[in-house]
């Protein structure tokens, strides 16, 4: 069964930069995930940058993100693939977000967001080719 994780629970209201809880991904079979960022609400003249960080032990985190989603300004959904298949040492991931506001109306930025990761299931194994021999169709004579 494919695993699913919420790095940022759906409907989370963020008004400042922050970091999500660590999530243990060691049970994943494929170590490949489809990440979906949803912005349900926001104000004008602001942006959000969401990234995913990795760790071997859940305490010491990478110095750079393993995945940085495109900067967002509006409501909607953004998807990206996170492939950790070549990084077997990674056991934990977490999300980080950074907000920016340049408007004059409200002094603080505000987004309502969620970030879900769904494990991409393994591809089916190739079955060996079986030769097919078609017999010619011979019309029957009356």
VEXMAR-710512 format. One record per atom (N, C-alpha, C, O): x, y, z; residue in one letter; atom name; residue number from 1. Coordinates in nm, 2 decimals, padded with zeros to 4 digits. Each point is the difference from the previous one (the first is absolute). Layout:
N
R      xx      yy      zz  aa  at    i
R       X       Y       Z   a  CA  NUM
...
//
This chain:
142
R      xx      yy      zz  aa  at    i
R   00.08  -00.12   00.00   x   N    1
R  -00.08   00.12   00.00   x  CA    1
R   00.09   00.12   00.00   x   C    1
R   00.10   00.01   00.08   x   O    1
R  -00.13   00.09  -00.16   x   N    2
R   00.08   00.12  -00.01   x  CA    2
R  -00.02   00.09   00.12   x   C    2
R  -00.11   00.01   00.05   x   O    2
R   00.22   00.04   00.00   x   N    3
R   00.00   00.09   00.12   x  CA    3
R  -00.04   00.14  -00.04   x   C    3
R   00.02   00.05  -00.11   x   O    3
R  -00.08   00.02   00.21   x   N    4
R  -00.03   00.14  -00.02   x  CA    4
R   00.04   00.07   00.13   x   C    4
R  -00.02  -00.05   00.11   x   O    4
R   00.07   00.17  -00.13   x   N    5
R   00.05   00.08   00.11   x  CA    5
R  -00.05   00.15  -00.02   x   C    5
R  -00.01   00.04  -00.11   x   O    5
R  -00.02   00.02   00.22   x   N    6
R  -00.04   00.14   00.00   x  CA    6
R   00.12   00.08   00.07   x   C    6
R   00.01   00.00   00.12   x   O    6
R   00.07   00.06  -00.21   x   N    7
R   00.11   00.08   00.06   x  CA    7
R  -00.05   00.13   00.06   x   C    7
R   00.06   00.05   00.10   x   O    7
R  -00.16   00.00  -00.16   x   N    8
R  -00.07   00.12   00.06   x  CA    8
R  -00.15  -00.04  -00.01   x   C    8
R  -00.06  -00.02  -00.11   x   O    8
R  -00.01   00.00   00.23   x   N    9
R  -00.14  -00.04  -00.01   x  CA    9
R  -00.08   00.10  -00.08   x   C    9
R   00.01   00.12   00.01   x   O    9
R  -00.11  -00.18  -00.08   x   N   10
R  -00.09   00.08  -00.08   x  CA   10
R  -00.07   00.10   00.09   x   C   10
R  -00.05  -00.03   00.11   x   O   10
R   00.04   00.16  -00.16   x   N   11
R  -00.07   00.10   00.07   x  CA   11
R   00.08   00.07   00.10   x   C   11
R  -00.05   00.08   00.08   x   O   11
R   00.18  -00.10  -00.08   x   N   12
R   00.09   00.07   00.09   x  CA   12
R   00.02   00.15  -00.03   x   C   12
R   00.03   00.03  -00.12   x   O   12
R  -00.06   00.05   00.21   x   N   13
R   00.01   00.15  -00.02   x  CA   13
R   00.14   00.04   00.04   x   C   13
R   00.04  -00.02   00.12   x   O   13
R   00.04   00.08  -00.21   x   N   14
R   00.14   00.04   00.03   x  CA   14
R   00.00   00.15  -00.02   x   C   14
R  -00.04   00.06  -00.10   x   O   14
R   00.11   00.01   00.20   x   N   15
R   00.01   00.14   00.00   x  CA   15
R   00.15   00.04   00.01   x   C   15
R   00.03   00.12   00.00   x   O   15
R   00.06  -00.21   00.02   x   N   16
R   00.14   00.02   00.01   x  CA   16
R   00.07  -00.12  -00.05   x   C   16
R  -00.05  -00.10  -00.03   x   O   16
R   00.18   00.12   00.01   x   N   17
R   00.09  -00.11  -00.05   x  CA   17
R  -00.01  -00.12   00.10   x   C   17
R  -00.02   00.03   00.12   x   O   17
R   00.03  -00.15  -00.17   x   N   18
R  -00.01  -00.11   00.10   x  CA   18
R   00.05  -00.13  -00.06   x   C   18
R   00.04  -00.01  -00.12   x   O   18
R  -00.04  -00.09   00.21   x   N   19
R   00.05  -00.14  -00.04   x  CA   19
R  -00.10  -00.10   00.05   x   C   19
R  -00.06   00.02   00.11   x   O   19
R   00.03  -00.12  -00.19   x   N   20
R  -00.10  -00.10   00.04   x  CA   20
R   00.07  -00.11   00.08   x   C   20
R   00.12   00.00   00.03   x   O   20
R  -00.21  -00.09   00.02   x   N   21
R   00.05  -00.12   00.08   x  CA   21
R   00.08  -00.09  -00.09   x   C   21
R  -00.03  -00.01  -00.12   x   O   21
R   00.12  -00.06   00.18   x   N   22
R   00.08  -00.10  -00.08   x  CA   22
R  -00.09  -00.12  -00.03   x   C   22
R  -00.09  -00.04   00.09   x   O   22
R   00.11  -00.03  -00.20   x   N   23
R  -00.08  -00.12  -00.04   x  CA   23
R   00.10  -00.11  -00.03   x   C   23
R   00.09   00.02  -00.08   x   O   23
R  -00.12  -00.14   00.14   x   N   24
R   00.09  -00.11  -00.03   x  CA   24
R  -00.05  -00.07  -00.13   x   C   24
R  -00.11  -00.04  -00.01   x   O   24
R   00.20   00.03  -00.09   x   N   25
R  -00.03  -00.06  -00.13   x  CA   25
R   00.07  -00.13  -00.02   x   C   25
R  -00.01  -00.06  -00.11   x   O   25
R   00.06   00.00   00.22   x   N   26
R   00.08  -00.12  -00.02   x  CA   26
R  -00.08  -00.12  -00.04   x   C   26
R   00.05  -00.10  -00.05   x   O   26
R  -00.18   00.10   00.06   x   N   27
R  -00.09  -00.11  -00.04   x  CA   27
R  -00.04   00.01  -00.15   x   C   27
R  -00.06  -00.10  -00.05   x   O   27
R   00.11   00.20  -00.01   x   N   28
R  -00.04   00.01  -00.15   x  CA   28
R   00.07  -00.10  -00.08   x   C   28
R   00.12  -00.03   00.02   x   O   28
R  -00.19  -00.04  -00.11   x   N   29
R   00.06  -00.09  -00.09   x  CA   29
R   00.07   00.06  -00.12   x   C   29
R   00.11  -00.04  -00.03   x   O   29
R  -00.17   00.14  -00.03   x   N   30
R   00.06   00.06  -00.12   x  CA   30
R   00.08   00.12   00.03   x   C   30
R   00.09   00.04  -00.08   x   O   30
R  -00.11   00.03   00.19   x   N   31
R   00.07   00.12   00.04   x  CA   31
R  -00.02   00.11  -00.11   x   C   31
R   00.08   00.09  -00.01   x   O   31
R  -00.19  -00.10  -00.06   x   N   32
R  -00.04   00.11  -00.10   x  CA   32
R  -00.14   00.04   00.04   x   C   32
R  -00.09  -00.08   00.02   x   O   32
R   00.08   00.22  -00.02   x   N   33
R  -00.13   00.05   00.05   x  CA   33
R  -00.05   00.11  -00.09   x   C   33
R   00.08   00.08  -00.06   x   O   33
R  -00.21  -00.07   00.05   x   N   34
R  -00.06   00.12  -00.07   x  CA   34
R  -00.04   00.10   00.11   x   C   34
R  -00.08  -00.03   00.08   x   O   34
R   00.14   00.14  -00.09   x   N   35
R  -00.03   00.11   00.10   x  CA   35
R  -00.10   00.09  -00.05   x   C   35
R   00.01   00.04  -00.12   x   O   35
R  -00.11  -00.01   00.20   x   N   36
R  -00.11   00.09  -00.04   x  CA   36
R  -00.01   00.12   00.10   x   C   36
R  -00.04  -00.03   00.11   x   O   36
R   00.07   00.15  -00.16   x   N   37
R  -00.02   00.12   00.09   x  CA   37
R  -00.13   00.06  -00.04   x   C   37
R  -00.02   00.03  -00.12   x   O   37
R  -00.07  -00.01   00.22   x   N   38
R  -00.13   00.07  -00.03   x  CA   38
R   00.00   00.13   00.08   x   C   38
R   00.02   00.00   00.12   x   O   38
R  -00.05   00.11  -00.19   x   N   39
R  -00.03   00.13   00.06   x  CA   39
R  -00.15   00.02   00.00   x   C   39
R  -00.05   00.02  -00.11   x   O   39
R  -00.01  -00.02   00.23   x   N   40
R  -00.15   00.02   00.00   x  CA   40
R  -00.04   00.14   00.02   x   C   40
R  -00.11   00.04  -00.04   x   O   40
R   00.20   00.04   00.10   x   N   41
R  -00.03   00.14   00.02   x  CA   41
R   00.13   00.08   00.01   x   C   41
R   00.10  -00.05   00.04   x   O   41
R  -00.11   00.18  -00.08   x   N   42
R   00.12   00.09   00.01   x  CA   42
R  -00.05   00.14  -00.02   x   C   42
R  -00.12   00.03  -00.04   x   O   42
R   00.21   00.07   00.06   x   N   43
R  -00.03   00.14  -00.02   x  CA   43
R   00.08   00.04  -00.13   x   C   43
R   00.09  -00.08  -00.04   x   O   43
R  -00.12   00.20   00.00   x   N   44
R   00.08   00.05  -00.12   x  CA   44
R   00.13   00.05   00.04   x   C   44
R   00.02   00.03   00.12   x   O   44
R   00.07  -00.02  -00.21   x   N   45
R   00.14   00.06   00.02   x  CA   45
R   00.08  -00.08   00.11   x   C   45
R   00.05   00.06   00.09   x   O   45
R  -00.05  -00.19  -00.11   x   N   46
R   00.09  -00.08   00.08   x  CA   46
R   00.04  -00.13  -00.07   x   C   46
R  -00.07  -00.03  -00.10   x   O   46
R   00.17  -00.04   00.15   x   N   47
R   00.04  -00.12  -00.06   x  CA   47
R   00.04  -00.10   00.10   x   C   47
R   00.03   00.03   00.12   x   O   47
R  -00.02  -00.16  -00.16   x   N   48
R   00.04  -00.11   00.09   x  CA   48
R   00.09  -00.09  -00.07   x   C   48
R  -00.02  -00.03  -00.12   x   O   48
R   00.13  -00.01   00.18   x   N   49
R   00.10  -00.09  -00.05   x  CA   49
R  -00.01  -00.12   00.09   x   C   49
R   00.03   00.01   00.13   x   O   49
R  -00.05  -00.13  -00.18   x   N   50
R  -00.01  -00.12   00.08   x  CA   50
R   00.11  -00.10  -00.05   x   C   50
R   00.02  -00.01  -00.12   x   O   50
R   00.05  -00.05   00.21   x   N   51
R   00.11  -00.09  -00.04   x  CA   51
R  -00.01  -00.12   00.09   x   C   51
R  -00.06   00.00   00.11   x   O   51
R   00.13  -00.11  -00.15   x   N   52
R   00.01  -00.13   00.08   x  CA   52
R   00.14  -00.02   00.03   x   C   52
R   00.09   00.01  -00.09   x   O   52
R  -00.06  -00.05   00.22   x   N   53
R   00.13  -00.02   00.05   x  CA   53
R   00.01  -00.14   00.05   x   C   53
R  -00.09  -00.06   00.03   x   O   53
R   00.22   00.00  -00.03   x   N   54
R   00.02  -00.14   00.03   x  CA   54
R   00.10  -00.01   00.12   x   C   54
R   00.07   00.09   00.03   x   O   54
R  -00.09  -00.21   00.03   x   N   55
R   00.09  -00.03   00.11   x  CA   55
R   00.02  -00.15   00.02   x   C   55
R  -00.09  -00.08  -00.04   x   O   55
R   00.20   00.03   00.08   x   N   56
R   00.03  -00.14   00.03   x  CA   56
R  -00.05  -00.04   00.13   x   C   56
R  -00.05  -00.11   00.02   x   O   56
R   00.05   00.20   00.08   x   N   57
R  -00.03  -00.03   00.14   x  CA   57
R  -00.12   00.08   00.06   x   C   57
R  -00.04  -00.03   00.11   x   O   57
R  -00.02   00.12  -00.19   x   N   58
R  -00.11   00.08   00.06   x  CA   58
R   00.05   00.12   00.08   x   C   58
R  -00.09   00.07   00.05   x   O   58
R   00.22  -00.06  -00.03   x   N   59
R   00.05   00.11   00.08   x  CA   59
R   00.09   00.10  -00.08   x   C   59
R  -00.02   00.12   00.01   x   O   59
R   00.10  -00.18  -00.10   x   N   60
R   00.09   00.08  -00.08   x  CA   60
R  -00.05   00.01  -00.14   x   C   60
R  -00.02  -00.10  -00.07   x   O   60
R  -00.01   00.22   00.03   x   N   61
R  -00.07   00.02  -00.13   x  CA   61
R   00.09   00.05  -00.11   x   C   61
R   00.10   00.06   00.03   x   O   61
R  -00.13  -00.09  -00.15   x   N   62
R   00.08   00.04  -00.12   x  CA   62
R   00.02   00.16   00.00   x   C   62
R  -00.08   00.07   00.06   x   O   62
R   00.19  -00.03  -00.12   x   N   63
R   00.03   00.14   00.00   x  CA   63
R  -00.08   00.07  -00.12   x   C   63
R  -00.01   00.12   00.00   x   O   63
R  -00.03  -00.20  -00.09   x   N   64
R  -00.08   00.05  -00.11   x  CA   64
R  -00.13  -00.09  -00.02   x   C   64
R   00.01  -00.12   00.04   x   O   64
R  -00.12   00.17  -00.09   x   N   65
R  -00.11  -00.08  -00.02   x  CA   65
R   00.02  -00.10  -00.11   x   C   65
R   00.07   00.02  -00.10   x   O   65
R  -00.14  -00.14   00.11   x   N   66
R   00.01  -00.10  -00.10   x  CA   66
R  -00.10   00.03  -00.11   x   C   66
R   00.02  -00.04  -00.12   x   O   66
R  -00.13   00.12   00.15   x   N   67
R  -00.10   00.04  -00.10   x  CA   67
R  -00.05   00.14   00.04   x   C   67
R  -00.03   00.02   00.12   x   O   67
R   00.03   00.07  -00.21   x   N   68
R  -00.05   00.13   00.02   x  CA   68
R  -00.12   00.02  -00.10   x   C   68
R   00.03   00.00  -00.12   x   O   68
R  -00.15   00.01   00.17   x   N   69
R  -00.11   00.03  -00.09   x  CA   69
R   00.00   00.14  -00.06   x   C   69
R   00.06   00.09   00.07   x   O   69
R  -00.12  -00.07  -00.18   x   N   70
R   00.00   00.13  -00.06   x  CA   70
R  -00.07   00.10   00.09   x   C   70
R  -00.09  -00.03   00.07   x   O   70
R   00.15   00.15  -00.06   x   N   71
R  -00.06   00.11   00.08   x  CA   71
R  -00.15   00.02  -00.04   x   C   71
R  -00.03   00.01  -00.12   x   O   71
R  -00.05   00.01   00.22   x   N   72
R  -00.15   00.01  -00.03   x  CA   72
R  -00.05   00.14   00.05   x   C   72
R   00.05   00.05   00.10   x   O   72
R  -00.15   00.00  -00.17   x   N   73
R  -00.06   00.13   00.04   x  CA   73
R  -00.15  -00.01   00.02   x   C   73
R  -00.06   00.08   00.06   x   O   73
R   00.00  -00.19  -00.12   x   N   74
R  -00.15  -00.01  -00.01   x  CA   74
R  -00.04  -00.13   00.05   x   C   74
R   00.07  -00.10   00.02   x   O   74
R  -00.21   00.09   00.00   x   N   75
R  -00.06  -00.13   00.03   x  CA   75
R   00.02  -00.10  -00.11   x   C   75
R   00.02   00.04  -00.12   x   O   75
R  -00.02  -00.16   00.15   x   N   76
R   00.01  -00.11  -00.10   x  CA   76
R   00.09  -00.11   00.05   x   C   76
R   00.03  -00.01   00.12   x   O   76
R   00.00  -00.08  -00.21   x   N   77
R   00.07  -00.12   00.03   x  CA   77
R   00.13  -00.01  -00.08   x   C   77
R   00.00   00.03  -00.12   x   O   77
R   00.10  -00.08   00.18   x   N   78
R   00.13  -00.01  -00.07   x  CA   78
R   00.05  -00.14   00.03   x   C   78
R   00.00  -00.05   00.12   x   O   78
R   00.05  -00.03  -00.22   x   N   79
R   00.05  -00.13   00.02   x  CA   79
R   00.14  -00.01  -00.04   x   C   79
R   00.05   00.06  -00.10   x   O   79
R   00.03  -00.15   00.16   x   N   80
R   00.13  -00.03  -00.04   x  CA   80
R   00.04  -00.14   00.06   x   C   80
R  -00.06  -00.05   00.09   x   O   80
R   00.15  -00.02  -00.16   x   N   81
R   00.05  -00.13   00.04   x  CA   81
R   00.12   00.01   00.09   x   C   81
R   00.10   00.07  -00.04   x   O   81
R  -00.10  -00.14   00.15   x   N   82
R   00.12  -00.01   00.09   x  CA   82
R   00.05  -00.14  -00.01   x   C   82
R  -00.07  -00.09   00.04   x   O   82
R   00.19   00.07  -00.10   x   N   83
R   00.05  -00.13  -00.02   x  CA   83
R   00.12  -00.02   00.09   x   C   83
R   00.11   00.06  -00.02   x   O   83
R  -00.12  -00.14   00.12   x   N   84
R   00.11  -00.03   00.10   x  CA   84
R   00.05  -00.14  -00.02   x   C   84
R   00.07  -00.05   00.09   x   O   84
R  -00.10  -00.01  -00.20   x   N   85
R   00.05  -00.14  -00.03   x  CA   85
R   00.15  -00.01   00.00   x   C   85
R   00.06  -00.11   00.04   x   O   85
R   00.01   00.21  -00.08   x   N   86
R   00.15   00.00   00.00   x  CA   86
R   00.06   00.05   00.13   x   C   86
R   00.12   00.02   00.01   x   O   86
R  -00.21   00.01   00.09   x   N   87
R   00.05   00.05   00.13   x  CA   87
R  -00.05  -00.10   00.11   x   C   87
R  -00.08   00.04   00.08   x   O   87
R   00.13  -00.16  -00.07   x   N   88
R  -00.05  -00.10   00.10   x  CA   88
R   00.02   00.04   00.14   x   C   88
R  -00.06  -00.05   00.09   x   O   88
R   00.16   00.14  -00.07   x   N   89
R   00.03   00.04   00.14   x  CA   89
R  -00.10   00.09   00.06   x   C   89
R  -00.01   00.02   00.12   x   O   89
R  -00.08   00.04  -00.20   x   N   90
R  -00.10   00.10   00.05   x  CA   90
R  -00.11  -00.08   00.06   x   C   90
R  -00.06  -00.09  -00.06   x   O   90
R   00.03   00.13   00.19   x   N   91
R  -00.11  -00.07   00.07   x  CA   91
R  -00.11   00.10   00.04   x   C   91
R  -00.11  -00.04   00.03   x   O   91
R   00.14   00.17  -00.03   x   N   92
R  -00.10   00.10   00.04   x  CA   92
R   00.00   00.11  -00.10   x   C   92
R   00.10   00.04  -00.06   x   O   92
R  -00.22   00.02   00.05   x   N   93
R  -00.02   00.12  -00.08   x  CA   93
R  -00.09   00.10   00.08   x   C   93
R  -00.07  -00.04   00.09   x   O   93
R   00.08   00.17  -00.13   x   N   94
R  -00.09   00.10   00.06   x  CA   94
R  -00.01   00.11  -00.09   x   C   94
R   00.09   00.02  -00.09   x   O   94
R  -00.19   00.06   00.10   x   N   95
R  -00.03   00.12  -00.08   x  CA   95
R   00.05   00.12   00.07   x   C   95
R   00.00   00.01   00.12   x   O   95
R   00.03   00.09  -00.20   x   N   96
R   00.04   00.13   00.05   x  CA   96
R  -00.07   00.11  -00.09   x   C   96
R  -00.01  -00.03  -00.12   x   O   96
R  -00.04   00.13   00.17   x   N   97
R  -00.07   00.11  -00.08   x  CA   97
R   00.06   00.13   00.04   x   C   97
R   00.03   00.03   00.12   x   O   97
R  -00.02   00.06  -00.22   x   N   98
R   00.04   00.14   00.02   x  CA   98
R  -00.10   00.09  -00.07   x   C   98
R  -00.03  -00.02  -00.11   x   O   98
R  -00.02   00.12   00.18   x   N   99
R  -00.10   00.09  -00.04   x  CA   99
R   00.07   00.14  -00.03   x   C   99
R   00.09   00.04   00.06   x   O   99
R  -00.15   00.03  -00.16   x   N  100
R   00.05   00.13  -00.04   x  CA  100
R  -00.12   00.09  -00.02   x   C  100
R  -00.10  -00.05  -00.07   x   O  100
R   00.10   00.17   00.12   x   N  101
R  -00.12   00.09  -00.02   x  CA  101
R   00.06   00.14  -00.04   x   C  101
R   00.10   00.05   00.06   x   O  101
R  -00.16   00.01  -00.16   x   N  102
R   00.05   00.13  -00.05   x  CA  102
R  -00.12   00.10  -00.01   x   C  102
R   00.03   00.11  -00.05   x   O  102
R  -00.15  -00.15   00.09   x   N  103
R  -00.11   00.09  -00.01   x  CA  103
R  -00.01   00.10   00.12   x   C  103
R   00.08  -00.01   00.09   x   O  103
R  -00.17   00.11  -00.11   x   N  104
R  -00.01   00.10   00.11   x  CA  104
R  -00.13  -00.02   00.08   x   C  104
R  -00.02   00.07   00.10   x   O  104
R  -00.06  -00.17  -00.13   x   N  105
R  -00.13  -00.01   00.07   x  CA  105
R   00.02  -00.07   00.13   x   C  105
R   00.00   00.06   00.11   x   O  105
R   00.02  -00.19  -00.11   x   N  106
R   00.02  -00.08   00.13   x  CA  106
R   00.15  -00.01   00.01   x   C  106
R   00.07  -00.03  -00.09   x   O  106
R  -00.02   00.04   00.22   x   N  107
R   00.15   00.00   00.02   x  CA  107
R   00.05  -00.14  -00.01   x   C  107
R   00.12  -00.02  -00.03   x   O  107
R  -00.20  -00.08   00.06   x   N  108
R   00.05  -00.14   00.00   x  CA  108
R  -00.05  -00.08  -00.11   x   C  108
R  -00.12   00.01  -00.04   x   O  108
R   00.20  -00.10  -00.02   x   N  109
R  -00.05  -00.09  -00.10   x  CA  109
R  -00.08  -00.11   00.06   x   C  109
R   00.00  -00.02   00.12   x   O  109
R  -00.09  -00.04  -00.20   x   N  110
R  -00.09  -00.11   00.05   x  CA  110
R  -00.03  -00.09  -00.12   x   C  110
R  -00.05   00.04  -00.10   x   O  110
R   00.07  -00.17   00.13   x   N  111
R  -00.03  -00.10  -00.10   x  CA  111
R  -00.07  -00.11   00.08   x   C  111
R   00.03  -00.03   00.12   x   O  111
R  -00.13  -00.04  -00.18   x   N  112
R  -00.05  -00.12   00.05   x  CA  112
R   00.04  -00.11  -00.10   x   C  112
R  -00.04   00.00  -00.12   x   O  112
R   00.12  -00.10   00.17   x   N  113
R   00.07  -00.09  -00.09   x  CA  113
R  -00.01  -00.14   00.05   x   C  113
R  -00.04  -00.03   00.12   x   O  113
R   00.08  -00.07  -00.20   x   N  114
R   00.02  -00.13   00.04   x  CA  114
R   00.10  -00.07  -00.10   x   C  114
R   00.01   00.04  -00.12   x   O  114
R   00.07  -00.13   00.17   x   N  115
R   00.10  -00.07  -00.08   x  CA  115
R  -00.01  -00.15   00.03   x   C  115
R   00.04  -00.04   00.11   x   O  115
R  -00.08  -00.03  -00.21   x   N  116
R  -00.01  -00.15   00.01   x  CA  116
R   00.09  -00.07  -00.10   x   C  116
R   00.03   00.05  -00.11   x   O  116
R   00.03  -00.16   00.16   x   N  117
R   00.09  -00.08  -00.08   x  CA  117
R  -00.07  -00.14  -00.01   x   C  117
R  -00.04  -00.06   00.10   x   O  117
R   00.03   00.01  -00.23   x   N  118
R  -00.06  -00.13  -00.02   x  CA  118
R   00.11  -00.08  -00.07   x   C  118
R   00.05   00.04  -00.10   x   O  118
R  -00.03  -00.16   00.15   x   N  119
R   00.10  -00.08  -00.05   x  CA  119
R  -00.04  -00.05  -00.14   x   C  119
R  -00.11  -00.04  -00.02   x   O  119
R   00.20   00.05  -00.08   x   N  120
R  -00.03  -00.05  -00.13   x  CA  120
R   00.02  -00.16   00.00   x   C  120
R   00.11  -00.04   00.04   x   O  120
R  -00.21  -00.03  -00.07   x   N  121
R   00.01  -00.15   00.01   x  CA  121
R   00.11  -00.05  -00.10   x   C  121
R   00.03   00.06  -00.10   x   O  121
R   00.03  -00.18   00.13   x   N  122
R   00.10  -00.06  -00.09   x  CA  122
R  -00.06  -00.03  -00.13   x   C  122
R  -00.12  -00.04  -00.02   x   O  122
R   00.20   00.05  -00.08   x   N  123
R  -00.05  -00.04  -00.14   x  CA  123
R  -00.01  -00.15  -00.01   x   C  123
R   00.08  -00.07   00.06   x   O  123
R  -00.17   00.02  -00.13   x   N  124
R  -00.02  -00.14  -00.01   x  CA  124
R   00.12  -00.06  -00.08   x   C  124
R   00.06   00.06  -00.09   x   O  124
R  -00.02  -00.18   00.13   x   N  125
R   00.12  -00.06  -00.07   x  CA  125
R  -00.04  -00.04  -00.14   x   C  125
R  -00.12  -00.04  -00.03   x   O  125
R   00.21   00.05  -00.05   x   N  126
R  -00.02  -00.04  -00.14   x  CA  126
R  -00.02  -00.15  -00.01   x   C  126
R   00.07  -00.08   00.06   x   O  126
R  -00.17   00.04  -00.13   x   N  127
R  -00.02  -00.15  -00.02   x  CA  127
R   00.07  -00.03  -00.13   x   C  127
R   00.01   00.07  -00.09   x   O  127
R   00.05  -00.19   00.09   x   N  128
R   00.07  -00.05  -00.12   x  CA  128
R  -00.09   00.00  -00.13   x   C  128
R  -00.12  -00.03   00.01   x   O  128
R   00.18   00.06  -00.12   x   N  129
R  -00.07   00.00  -00.12   x  CA  129
R  -00.04  -00.14  -00.04   x   C  129
R   00.08  -00.09   00.01   x   O  129
R  -00.20   00.07  -00.05   x   N  130
R  -00.04  -00.13  -00.05   x  CA  130
R  -00.03   00.01  -00.15   x   C  130
R  -00.07   00.09  -00.04   x   O  130
R   00.14  -00.18  -00.04   x   N  131
R  -00.03   00.01  -00.14   x  CA  131
R  -00.14  -00.03  -00.03   x   C  131
R  -00.06  -00.09   00.05   x   O  131
R   00.01   00.16  -00.14   x   N  132
R  -00.14  -00.02  -00.05   x  CA  132
R   00.00  -00.04  -00.14   x   C  132
R   00.07   00.06  -00.09   x   O  132
R  -00.14  -00.17   00.06   x   N  133
R   00.00  -00.05  -00.14   x  CA  133
R  -00.15   00.00  -00.04   x   C  133
R  -00.08  -00.07   00.05   x   O  133
R   00.06   00.15  -00.15   x   N  134
R  -00.14   00.01  -00.05   x  CA  134
R  -00.01  -00.10  -00.12   x   C  134
R   00.08   00.00  -00.09   x   O  134
R  -00.18  -00.08   00.09   x   N  135
R  -00.03  -00.08  -00.11   x  CA  135
R  -00.07   00.08  -00.11   x   C  135
R  -00.09   00.07   00.03   x   O  135
R   00.13  -00.10  -00.15   x   N  136
R  -00.07   00.08  -00.11   x  CA  136
R  -00.15  -00.04  -00.01   x   C  136
R  -00.04  -00.12   00.03   x   O  136
R  -00.04   00.21  -00.06   x   N  137
R  -00.15  -00.02  -00.01   x  CA  137
R  -00.02  -00.05  -00.14   x   C  137
R   00.03   00.07  -00.10   x   O  137
R  -00.08  -00.19   00.09   x   N  138
R  -00.03  -00.06  -00.13   x  CA  138
R  -00.15   00.00  -00.02   x   C  138
R  -00.07  -00.06   00.08   x   O  138
R   00.02   00.13  -00.18   x   N  139
R  -00.15   00.00  -00.02   x  CA  139
R  -00.05  -00.14  -00.03   x   C  139
R   00.06  -00.07  -00.07   x   O  139
R  -00.17   00.04   00.13   x   N  140
R  -00.06  -00.13  -00.03   x  CA  140
R  -00.08   00.01  -00.13   x   C  140
R  -00.06   00.10  -00.03   x   O  140
R   00.08  -00.20  -00.05   x   N  141
R  -00.08  -00.01  -00.12   x  CA  141
R  -00.13  -00.08   00.02   x   C  141
R   00.00  -00.09   00.07   x   O  141
R  -00.10   00.14  -00.14   x   N  142
R  -00.13  -00.07   00.02   x  CA  142
R  -00.01  -00.13  -00.07   x   C  142
R  -00.10  -00.07   00.01   x   O  142
//
